[in-house]
Amino acid sequence: MQAWQVHQNGEPGEVMVLGEVERPVPAEGQVLLKVRAATVNFPDVLMCRGEYQVRPPLPFTPGVEVCAETEDGRRVIGNPVLPYGGFAEYVVADPRGLFTAPESLDDAEAASLLIGYQTGWFGLHRRAALEAGETLLVHAAAGGVGSAAVQLGKAAGATVIGVVGGAEKVSVARELGCDVVIDRRTENVVGAVKEATGGRGVDVVYDPVGGEAYTQSTKVVAFEGRIVVVGFASGAIPSPALNHALVKNYSILGLHWGLYNTRNPKLVQHCHEQLTELAARGAIKPLVSERVPLAGASAAVQRVADGVTTGRVAVLPSLENGAAA
């Protein structure tokens, strides 16, 4: 089969190599899946660089999220078992971590539903207890993780403020449903948020960026507000000033979605059911900005690394080389 492999760590565009490899053989308790679509996530970038908390042995195939077909023809979504990631024609997976792909979504959209939307649902509902009528601030609102949080926030009845970088991403965030969009490249984020909220601040912050974005969050979070720490796409891990959290009376909430797969898998299934229902009635629909053939996977991962993409980029092995939709 065709698969991308990383033989040494570095930038995705330099270290991902496409070649003919043996089809993976499922271990006991695993199943073989034919990949219909795989999405590019920031962890793929970090794994290529050797900077992710999970470090599969070299060589490995990146791609942590797929929509795939079982041997009996069922369409499912799930996380492949590394080192056999999704940027390949076949993967292996743990059947306990597979979910029925929603009929309302195509392959690329269904593949995009797992990590970003599960993270958003757990972050906003399980951790921050977002309520209708509250104000939600989403950093990197036009990205794969942020766009999911925007849609879930709107579906929950919140007023959503999106922070993005660049005019193109401003347009995307507006189309996603943000009530207010702030371009961090041309506007003062703290001042713009305070103006939009009449000086009150926001009830919940959803932060997959870290660094300066986190610092801004502490300046605009409201009384009894909640900052949900999802990741550090900026590369800078902040050191919270806990005295500041004390005097402003806000909460800092960490979220590691993957832990729920082992600590509370029934809740993950419940979340999937909620997401499937939201997708069926059109309340959420994953933003797939690009659909590329398998040959385009390396360049796609590099674009995500460079921060120039919006929503999710999907790799579809069935697309012919050079085709995109």
C-alpha positions, 0 to 999 in steps of 0.5 A: 500500500501507499503510505507516508513515513517519517524516518527522522524528525524535522519539519513535515515537508522535509521528513515525510516520505511517500512510498510503498510499504507493507499493509499493517497486520492487526494485533490481537484485538485490533481491526484493519480499516481502509482509509476514506479520509484523514485530517491534518491535526497539529499533533501530526506536526509535533510528532514529525518534529519529535515534540509531541507527548506521544513519540511513536518509534521511527519510522512511523506514519502520521495522521491521528484522525480518520474516517474509514471503512471496516471489512464489512463495509461500515463507515466509522471514525476513529484514531488509528493505532500508531505507528500506522497513522492515517496518511496511508491507504490502510490503518489498524485501530482498536474497535472500542475507539471507533464510532459510527460516521454520521450520515449527515457528513461526508468522509472529510467532514466525518473525519474532522468530527472526532478530535476537534469537536470532542475537545470542544464539547468536553472543554465547553460543557464538561470543564467550563459548564458554558451556559446559554447567554454567556460570552465565549472567547475563542482564540484561533477561531478559524483553525481546526480546533477553534472553528469547532469551538465556535460552532459548539458555542453558538449551538449552546446559545453563547455569544461568541467572540473570535480572535484570528490572524489576518483578513482571510481568517476574519472572513472565515470566522464570520462565516462560522457564526462569530458575533464579533471577530478580532484580527490580532494582527491589526487590533488590540485584542484586550481593548477590542474584547472590553469594548465588545463586552462593555468592559465586563469581559468574557465568561469562558475563554477557549485557548488552544494557542497559549503564549500571548493569547493566554496573557490576553485571556487573563486580562479579559476574563470576567468575574467567575470566568473560566479559561480552558487551556486546550493546547499551545499552538504558539509554542509558548507554554505560559506560567499562570500567575495564581495570585492574579487568578485569586484576586480576579476570581477566575478559574484555569481549567486544563483539558486533555481529551485523550484521557477520557478514552481510558478514564471515562469512555462512556462519556466519549460515546455520549459526546459522539451521540450529542455531536451526531445529533447536532450535525444531523440538525445542521447546528455543526458542520466541520469546516473542511477548507481543502481536500487533497490526494494522498500525494499532497499530505506532506505539503498539507501538514507543512501548511498547518505547521506554518499556520496558513490553513483554516478549518481542517485539511483532509487527505483522501486516498481515493482522490487522483494525484493533482486533484483537489476539491 
